[in-house]
Structure formats: structure tokens, C-alpha cells
Amino acid sequence: MKKIKVYSLTAIAVAAVTLSSCGSGNNKPTNDTAGVSLADTAMNKAAADSLPAQATAPDPTIDLIKKSLVNNLVKNDLKTLTENDRKFSYSTADINGDGKKEIFVGMKGGYFCGSGGCTVYLLSAEGEKITRFTIVDGPIAVSADKSNGWSDLIIPSKGVNYLVKFNGKTYPSNPSVQPKVTAPVPAELVKVLADNEPVYNF
């Protein structure tokens, strides 16, 4: 009986302390786990919501393309370009087996595009021009075959696929004067510059 009585007194003491703290003037509801005021939590959340969204890390490839376009590739055309012309999409693929991905840049707008297709720049991983393709009207397929160490490309132009081979220095600029590809393009080939690629301004 004595042990039961001691336990009862302890419980009463704890209850008394609890009631005393409730009447001390600090009647804010608290978080059961951390003891942080719910009101304070709401204020902190509101303050956090008012901060600007954190910027995403810059894409070095996009920056490289922009610099190449502005400082070199279309430098002499900048004054002529409209806002709609200053747009591009891009894809990357290692087409010479050196472990670095070359960059395919698909230009947009009426200045670079016509009824037959658009201009596409092929750049090195360092942003240097390898080839300027004209009248490309769809995704480019990277063939498993190679010429002079570089992948053959199957490039659509005016609705026809053409086989474009590296000549040791560059690729021919106009796909439509290259041999036609009459067989279906294998589905497993890597495709670059698909229609759903994001578009960027420069």
C-alpha cells in the first residue's frame, strides 16, 4: 500500500506542475515533438514562402552555345535577327568516340528556317564549329557505321532521309545532295534534336 501511495503522490505532483505551467501566461499550442510554437512555425513558413525561388544550377552547355552563337556563329547577323530568331534547342552525342559529346544546335525562327527545314550547327565539346547543316527538317539519327572515325548521320531534309558522312575534316553542309536513305531508319539508333527538346534564348 505504501508504494501505491507514493506513486499517487508523484502523479499528483506532476499534474500540479503541468497545471502551473499552463497558467503561466504561455498558452500557445506547441508541437508535441519539438516544443516549437505552432504560431512560430506558421510565421517561419510564411517568411520562407516570401523568399524568391532558389535558382537552379546553370547548364554549362547552354552557356557555351550562347557564347559560340553570339561571339562567332551568328555574330554578323545579330542586328538582323528578331526575338523569335534568337532561339535554339540542342542535343549532345559522342560521334567520334573520343569520350566527349559533340553538340547539335537546332536554330529556330524565320531567319534560320524555311519550307525545307532549319539550320543546324554541329559543335565540338569546346563550342567550336564543325559543320553548319542547312535545311534539316527533323531529328538526326546517329548511325552505327563510321567514316574517317566519325559516325555517319542520317539527316532528313524536305521529307527525305540522306546519308551524310564525315570527310576527314567536316560533314557536307547540304544533306539534300548526299545519297538518299531508302530503308527505314532503325528505331534503336540514337536520335538528336527531337521535336520535344527545350528551347532557349540567346
C-alpha positions in Angstrom: 0.0 0.0 0.0 2.9 2.4 0.8 4.3 2.0 -2.8 0.9 2.8 -4.3 0.6 5.9 -2.1 4.0 7.2 -3.2 3.2 6.7 -6.9 -0.1 8.5 -6.4 1.6 11.5 -4.8 4.2 11.6 -7.6 1.4 11.6 -10.2 -0.3 14.4 -8.3 2.9 16.4 -8.2 3.4 16.1 -11.9 -0.2 17.1 -12.6 0.3 20.2 -10.4 3.4 21.2 -12.2 1.7 20.8 -15.6 -1.3 22.9 -14.5 1.1 25.6 -13.1 2.9 25.8 -16.4 -0.4 26.1 -18.3 -1.4 29.1 -16.2 2.0 30.9 -16.5 0.8 33.0 -19.5 2.4 30.9 -22.2 -0.7 29.4 -23.6 0.5 28.9 -27.2 -0.2 25.4 -28.5 3.1 23.6 -29.0 4.4 20.8 -31.3 4.5 17.6 -29.2 7.8 16.5 -30.5 10.0 19.6 -30.7 8.2 22.0 -28.4 8.1 24.7 -31.1 5.2 27.0 -31.1 2.8 26.3 -34.0 2.3 30.1 -34.3 6.1 30.5 -34.7 6.1 27.6 -37.3 3.4 29.4 -39.3 5.4 32.6 -39.2 8.5 30.9 -40.3 6.7 29.2 -43.2 5.2 32.5 -44.3 8.6 34.1 -44.3 10.1 31.2 -46.2 7.3 31.4 -48.8 8.0 35.1 -49.4 11.7 34.4 -50.4 12.5 34.2 -54.1 12.7 30.7 -55.5 16.2 29.3 -55.4 17.9 29.5 -58.8 18.8 26.2 -60.5 22.5 25.5 -61.3 23.4 26.9 -64.7 23.8 24.5 -67.6 27.4 24.9 -68.9 26.4 23.6 -72.3 23.8 26.2 -72.8 26.2 29.0 -71.8 28.8 27.6 -74.2 26.3 27.5 -77.1 25.2 31.1 -76.4 28.8 32.3 -76.4 29.5 30.5 -79.6 26.4 31.9 -81.3 26.9 35.5 -80.2 30.7 35.7 -80.5 31.2 33.6 -83.6 28.5 31.7 -85.4 25.8 34.5 -85.9 27.9 37.5 -84.8 27.4 39.4 -88.1 23.6 38.6 -88.1 22.7 39.8 -84.7 21.3 43.1 -85.8 19.1 41.4 -88.3 17.7 38.8 -86.0 14.2 39.2 -84.4 13.5 38.0 -80.9 11.8 34.9 -82.5 15.0 34.1 -84.4 17.2 34.2 -81.3 16.1 30.7 -80.1 17.7 27.3 -80.3 17.4 23.7 -79.0 20.3 21.3 -78.6 21.3 17.7 -78.1 24.6 16.0 -77.4 26.2 12.8 -78.6 29.7 11.4 -78.9 30.0 10.8 -82.6 33.8 10.4 -82.9 34.5 8.1 -80.0 36.8 10.4 -78.0 34.7 10.3 -74.9 33.5 13.9 -75.3 30.0 14.7 -76.6 29.6 16.9 -79.7 26.8 19.4 -79.6 23.9 19.6 -82.2 22.3 23.1 -82.1 19.0 23.4 -83.9 18.2 27.0 -84.8 14.7 28.5 -84.7 12.7 31.3 -86.4 12.2 32.5 -90.0 15.8 33.7 -90.4 17.2 30.2 -90.0 14.2 28.1 -91.1 12.4 27.7 -94.4 9.9 25.3 -96.0 12.7 22.7 -96.4 13.9 22.8 -92.8 16.2 24.7 -90.4 19.9 25.4 -89.9 21.7 23.1 -87.5 25.2 23.7 -86.1 27.4 20.8 -85.1 29.9 22.0 -82.5 32.8 20.3 -80.7 32.6 19.8 -76.9 34.5 23.1 -76.6 32.0 25.0 -78.7 34.0 25.2 -82.0 32.0 24.8 -85.3 32.5 21.5 -87.1 29.7 21.8 -89.6 26.7 24.1 -90.4 23.9 22.0 -91.8 21.2 23.6 -93.9 17.5 22.6 -94.4 17.3 19.9 -91.7 13.6 19.1 -91.0 13.6 16.5 -88.3 15.6 14.6 -85.8 19.1 13.4 -86.9 19.9 9.7 -86.5 23.4 8.7 -85.5 24.3 5.6 -87.5 26.4 2.7 -86.1 28.6 3.0 -89.2 31.6 5.3 -89.3 33.6 7.2 -91.9 37.0 8.5 -91.0 36.4 7.7 -87.4 33.1 9.7 -87.1 29.6 8.3 -87.1 27.6 8.6 -90.3 24.5 10.7 -89.9 21.0 10.2 -91.3 19.6 13.6 -91.8 16.1 14.4 -93.0 15.7 17.2 -95.5 12.5 18.1 -97.3 10.9 14.9 -96.1 13.7 12.6 -97.4 16.5 11.0 -95.4 20.1 11.4 -96.6 23.3 9.6 -95.5 25.9 12.2 -94.5 29.5 11.1 -93.9 32.5 12.8 -92.4 35.1 13.5 -95.0 38.1 13.8 -92.6 37.6 17.5 -91.8 33.9 18.1 -91.6 30.4 16.9 -92.8 28.9 18.1 -96.0 26.7 21.1 -95.3 23.7 20.4 -97.6 22.2 16.9 -96.8 20.0 17.0 -99.8 22.9 16.5 -102.2 24.1 13.3 -100.4 22.9 9.7 -101.1 19.3 9.0 -100.1 18.5 6.5 -97.4 15.5 4.5 -98.7 15.4 1.9 -95.9 13.6 2.7 -92.7 15.8 4.2 -90.0 16.4 1.6 -87.3 14.5 2.5 -84.1 17.4 1.7 -81.9 19.7 4.4 -83.3 20.4 7.5 -81.2 18.3 10.5 -82.3 19.3 14.1 -81.7 17.2 17.3 -81.9 13.9 15.6 -81.3 10.8 17.9 -81.5 10.3 17.9 -77.8 13.7 19.4 -76.9 13.5 22.5 -74.7 14.0 25.9 -76.5 16.4 28.5 -75.2 17.0 32.2 -76.0 20.4 33.7 -76.8 
